[in-house]
Amino acid sequence: MKKKILVTGAGGFIGHHLTKYLVEKGYWVRGVDIKHPEFEQTSANEFLILDLRKWESCLEATKAIDEVYALAADMGGMGFISCHHSEILYNNSLINLHTIEAARQNKVKKYLFTSSACVYPEYKQTSIDVAPLKEEDAYPAAPQDAYGWEKLVSERLCLHYKEDYKFETKIVRFHNIFGPKGTWDGGREKAPAALCRKIATAKLTGNSEIELWGDGKQTRSFCYIDDCVTGLYKIMESNYSQPLNLGQDRLISINELADLISNIANIKITKKHIPGPQGVRGRNSDNSLLKEILKWEPEISLEKGLEITYKWIEEQVRSKLTVKS
Ligand code: NAD
């Protein structure tokens, strides 16, 4: 019989891509979210609209399921998570507390929780040439935002469920996942999508000035969505239960990222640096443990991933501008 998988947050960016990947691999997939995917029909065998903050919804979502990929979260880019602390902490705590307990009561066999590089302490990320973050660097704990604190507590929840109930849990810490068919405007978009949108708008309107938050020297690493779903699957299939980074380890500044995208768009841009939330000064993933455990690491280049993402976002911007004119 086919294994039955639940993907929570299947109406969102990573959940939608993961659902497609798992269905293509031959699994039966139930997607759950408070909304349908925005840019493409879901591939899920069953898609339920449920609010996972509610206990009864979590019981329904996890019923007759073998494995759970827990991705549902109230989240967004820096612009969103730096100023919605209470909502994020309240909503995500309820989602994660209820989903894992319902999964346990429904005798789910494996449970994978998607955490974030935002769990890492601010004091280790104060310079642009930051040392890559190893999993153990998360302690002593000092995440920057409520979003990071909640992720860290939910990681602890998974570790305790494993210890106390022998429930097989896994924990992934994503480092800036990007790709097509994700939020690209409206306030929840993350840096790569926002930059693609700004540069596509500059190209299509002829106004070459684009605004960047801060001096643009802040650094990050960015991982393409196809590597992300491959990594998620490999982690679920592994025997490893401690937190594991999943990201690229190529450090790049936001200014350089904008230059890469403008090269792909084939336009010259003028950067205007304005005040705005920037997050930590520098952040990179140390992939030593990932490589050791999975014998694999993300392999799609930033250039390749950005090319695909930019093309898709340019199409979205073009249709929006056409509707307006
Ligand atoms: P996303 O916002 O596109 O997807 C999250 C989904 O969760 C959304 O579709 C949303 O509607 C759904 N959701 C929110 N509240 C819900 C509720 N009460 N009940 C049911 N569904 C609900 O985000 P994403 O980028 O796909 O992220 C997926 C997961 O990975 C999240 O847990 C996020 O915190 C984590 N993560 C993502 C990144 C990244 O770079 N994208 C980085 C670190 C961690």
Residues whose N, C-alpha, C, O or C-beta is under 5 A from the ligand:
A	BS01	NAD	G9 G11 G12 F13 I14 G15 V32 D33 I34 K35 L50 D51 L52 R53 A70 L71 A72 A73 D74 M75 T114 S115 S116 A117 F174 H175 N176 I177
